[in-house]
Amino acid sequence: MRRALTFAVLVAACFVWQTAVARADACIADKAGGLVCGSGKEAIRVFDDTVSPSKEFAFAWRSGNGLPEGDDIPEGVENVLIRIIDGTVLAKLGGVYWATGEMRANRYDLVAAWSPDSRAVVEVANSRWDTDSFAWYRIDGATVAKLDLREPVKSAVLAKARVRAQKRSNYAFRIRDEYPVTLDAQGRLRFIAGLFVPKSDEGDLDYKVQVDIVSKAGKPAARIVSVQRTKAD
């Protein structure tokens, strides 16, 4: 019980509120069949496979120069959580993934794990080796609560693996997005997390993890319920 409380405090310290910061206008299908909200430098493109069960919300991306044309590679990419009906940006995400319908960011991935009621979602943003952003978001009208999960979960997995402090920097930490990441109606988040040393012959260490999103002093917090060794491959 003491360990669970410690992790809850750590995650709660990374809790922030975000409010709607921009409006991009209605989202309509482009020639590639994907949803695009707004136009010009304000244009935002929806990631089709991140749309909420209610079809109200989704993850999307934008760049300072607008969406690219042809084979152009976007610069200054920003991932956001939007409301689809009017393109309103509700929150900034932690990842920098992009996909135009014809091309996508190389060695980057993005997963949205939605709650059944579409009011909460978990972002998993991976680059080549690491998970760059792992966070829970709760939508309440135009306000979004964000809870960072990456650092406390990484610390818990490293502790479970008994990796000594002086060697921890050698290990990459990654949420295994090729396996399901699920968030149920009770706020129970389940996934597989992995540790490995890049470009090394050392074997991967994979763990089944459950994190419960709870309320602590009226604010969302996370309790790490279990970290169990597994063989993912």
N, C-alpha and C positions, 0 to 999 in steps of 0.2 A: 504493500500500500504506500509506503514512504517513497519508493521509486516512482510509482505512477504519479504521485503528487508533484514530485520534483520536475518531471517532464512536463506536466500541465503548466507549471509556472513558467518554464522556459519558453513554451510556445506562446503563452498569453503575452509575454513580454514583446513578442513580434506581431501583436495584433494591432491593426490600424483600420480606420474608416476611410472610404473613398466615396465621393459623390459624383454625379454625372458632370462631366467636364466639357462635353462637346455634342453637337447635333449634326448629323451628316445627311439628313433627309432620308426618304424612303429607300428601301433596298429592292432592287430589281435585277432580273437575270441579264447577264451580259452574253456576248456571242459564244462564250465557252460553256454557258449553262450555269455558271456560278452567280451567287448574289453579290452585287456591288451596291454600296450605299454612298450617295453623294457623287460628286464629280470633281475633276481637277485635282488640286493638291489636297483637297479634303476627302477624297475618295477612300473608301474602306472596303476590303474584300473579305467575305465570310468564308471560313473553313467549313465546307459542307458537312464533314463528319464530326463536327463539334456542336451541332444544333441541339438545343435542349429537347426533352420529350414533349414539352408543350408547344414547341416551335416558336417560342417567344424570344429566346436568347441564343447567343452563339459566341464563339471566339472568332476574332477577325484580325486582319493586319492592315497597316498603313505605313507610308513612308513620307518623309519631309517633302519629296518631290512628286508625290502622287504615285499612282500605280503605273508600273512600267509598261511599255508596249513592245511587242515582238520578243526578241531574245535579250532585251536589256535586263540587267541584274539590279534589283532595287537596293538603295542605300538608306541607312538610317531607319531600318525596319523596327516597328513597334507593334506588339501584340496587345489586343484589347478585348474586353468583354462588352458586348453591345446588346441593345434591345432591337430586335429585327424590324418591328413595325415602323419605326421612325429613324433607325440608324443611330440612336443616342448611345454615346460611349459612357458606360457605367463605371468602368474601372480599367486601369492599366495592368497588364499581366507582366510576368517576369521573363518570358521567352522572346526570341527574335526569329521565329519560324515564318516562312512565307511560301505561298503556292499561287501561281497565276492561272492554273487550269491547263497550262502547257508545260510549265517548269515548276520545280520546287527547290527549296534550300537543300543543298547536299549535306548529308550526315546530320541533319536536324530532324526532330520529330516533335509532335505536339499531341497530347491526349487530353480530352475533356471527359471526366467521370461525373455524371449528373446524378443528383438525388431524384427519386421518383416524382417529386412534386415540382421539379425544375427550379427550386429556390436556392439550392446550394450546388456548387460544382467544385471539383478538384482539378487543378492544372498540373500536368506533368510536361515540362519542357526539357527535352534532352538534346545535347550536342553529341559530338563523336564519342567522347569518353564518359562524360558526366551528366547528371541531372542538374541543369542550371536553375530551374525554378520548380518547386513542389509546394503548392499552396492551396488552401481552401478558401472559397468565397461564398458569402451569403448575401442574396439579393433581397432588399427591403425597399421597394419602390425605386427611388432614384439614388438610394444609398446602398453601398456594398461594404460589408465587413470582410477583411482579409486576414488570414491566419497563416503565417509562414510555417511550413512543416519540414523543410529540408534539413536544417541544421540539427534540430532535436532528434529526428528520425535517424539521420546519419550517425549521430553520437551514440544512439541506442544500439544500432547495428554494429558499430565498431566495438562497443563494449561487449556485446554478445559474442563477437568473434574473438575477443581477447587480444585485439591488436594493441601492442604496446604504444604508448604515447609518442615515442620518438620515431615510430614507423608509420604513424597514421597518415602523414602527408604523402606517402608513397601510393596510397590506395585511392582509386577513383570510386565514387559512389553513384549508383545509377538505379532509378526505378525501372524495372524491366517492363517496358511498354509493349513487348510482344506477348505479354500475359495480361489477363484482365485486371483492371483497376476499378473497383466497385465501391459505391457509396450508397448505403441503404437508407430507408426512411427514418431509422433510429440514429443516424449519424455515424454508423460504423463503417470505417474505411478499411478496405482490405487490398493488399497488393504484394508483389514480390520485389524485394530490394536486393541488389547485388554489390559486392565489393570485389575489386580486382586491381592488379598492378598492370597498367598499360604496357604493351610490348614486352611482356614477361611470360615465362613458362609456368609461373605460379597459377594454380587452379582458381577458378572463380568461387566465391563464397556467396551463396544465395539464401535468403531468409523470407519466410512468410511472415508478414507483419499485419497486425490489426491496430488501428488507432481510432479511438472513439472521440468524436467532437462533442464536448459537454459545455455546460454553462458554469462559469466560476465568477462569483461576485457580479453577476449580471452581464458578463462578457464571455464570448466564446473562448474555449481553451481546448487543448488536446491531451488525451490520456493514452499513453502507449500501453496497450493491454497485453500484447504478446509479440515476441520475436522468436521464431522457430526456424532452425536450420532445415533446409530443403534442398533437393536436387532438381533444379529447374529444367536442365537440358536432358 
